[in-house]
Amino acid sequence: MPNSVVLQLRRSLLDWYAEFGRDLPWRRSRDPYAIWISEIMLQQTQVKTVLPYYDRWLGTFPTVQALAAADQQAVLKAWQGLGYYARARNLHRAAQAIVQQHQGQFPRQITAAMALPGIGQTTAGGILSAAFNQPVPILDGNVKRVLARLVALPHPPRKVLNQLWQLSETLLDPQYPRDFNQALMDLGATICTRHNPACLLCPWQQHCQAYNQNVQSELPMSESRPPLPHKFIGVAVIRNDQGEILIDRRRQEGLLGGLWEFPGGKVEPNETIAACIKREIQEELGIEIEVGDRLMVLEHAYTHFKVTLNVHYCRHLSGEPQPLECDEVRWVTLDEIEAYPFPAANVQIIEALRAASA
């Protein structure tokens, strides 16, 4: 790309950003901790969803030291509803590493930043450019889309990441890297959107190869993906004679690690829901239960699979619950359950229980 075009692209994007850039709370800060929190929350999650969580988080954990000293359960509870919970666990671990290894200061070298849990190259670039105005490129989903259209990329972005990184680095304005990277993200989020891009409002329209070839709606090229696997799960809401409900805490490793849930598991071929729940509870907790009426059926989608949760009321018959396949088990009342961090689907079960007992 000729240097004269690069200079025009930089200037037109920064002019556009000065007039149309979004006013977001983390952009008013130069605190690397506050910027880091926003970058992690914005992975896989839209700005409008993040805003209330961001404010609450900084109210609860105002500094990296406060986050490092917090109990993991408090961290997961503050994250509840944002999804992709490994982000919260990594934030907590990274805060402890910053306090222990970096004297409580976010590292300014990209290699040191990327050595922290949960921080990849684009997140590190976002933090270092926004907090310290360092000329470090970024390549999040929005930026990939903008760049793929700019050069009419004839491949799915995932297959030519090195080329896109080089392009992001070439375009980056070395004098104003903070504003340039933020502008690039805004361009993708507000103008160069996945569907129906607003090309007539785009500062890069003149130089955009996709627009000039009228293929902006077909780019970036996507890869064909197999259909998502679908799992059927039996879930038990187990009550004892005192009316308390049994919950368990998932193991740290894997999906939803460290969160609490209602126990259950996958329905085997030719197995009824009731038989599945009875078997799973015996295997996971070592107790006998009686499976009762159905409370609800719930559909939920994760990144790599979908689930149908078949939730039944159950009665504890005998045996002391053991954490055979989880980290911890507890009997709680419906009032006490609010204090525990649960994944989104389980929150819906709690709401259904409250509605049923009202």
Secondary structure as GFF3:
##gff-version 3
##sequence-region A 1 358
A	DSSP	alpha_helix	3	20	.	.	.	ID=ss1
A	DSSP	three_ten_helix	25	28	.	.	.	ID=ss2
A	DSSP	alpha_helix	32	41	.	.	.	ID=ss3
A	DSSP	alpha_helix	47	60	.	.	.	ID=ss4
A	DSSP	alpha_helix	64	69	.	.	.	ID=ss5
A	DSSP	alpha_helix	72	79	.	.	.	ID=ss6
A	DSSP	alpha_helix	86	101	.	.	.	ID=ss7
A	DSSP	alpha_helix	110	114	.	.	.	ID=ss8
A	DSSP	alpha_helix	121	132	.	.	.	ID=ss9
A	DSSP	alpha_helix	141	150	.	.	.	ID=ss10
A	DSSP	three_ten_helix	157	160	.	.	.	ID=ss11
A	DSSP	alpha_helix	161	171	.	.	.	ID=ss12
A	DSSP	alpha_helix	177	186	.	.	.	ID=ss13
A	DSSP	pi_helix	187	191	.	.	.	ID=ss14
A	DSSP	three_ten_helix	199	201	.	.	.	ID=ss15
A	DSSP	three_ten_helix	205	207	.	.	.	ID=ss16
A	DSSP	alpha_helix	209	212	.	.	.	ID=ss17
A	DSSP	beta_strand	230	239	.	.	.	ID=ss18
A	DSSP	beta_strand	245	249	.	.	.	ID=ss19
A	DSSP	beta_strand	260	261	.	.	.	ID=ss20
A	DSSP	beta_strand	264	266	.	.	.	ID=ss21
A	DSSP	alpha_helix	273	285	.	.	.	ID=ss22
A	DSSP	beta_strand	288	301	.	.	.	ID=ss23
A	DSSP	beta_strand	306	318	.	.	.	ID=ss24
A	DSSP	beta_strand	328	332	.	.	.	ID=ss25
A	DSSP	three_ten_helix	336	339	.	.	.	ID=ss26
A	DSSP	alpha_helix	344	357	.	.	.	ID=ss27
###
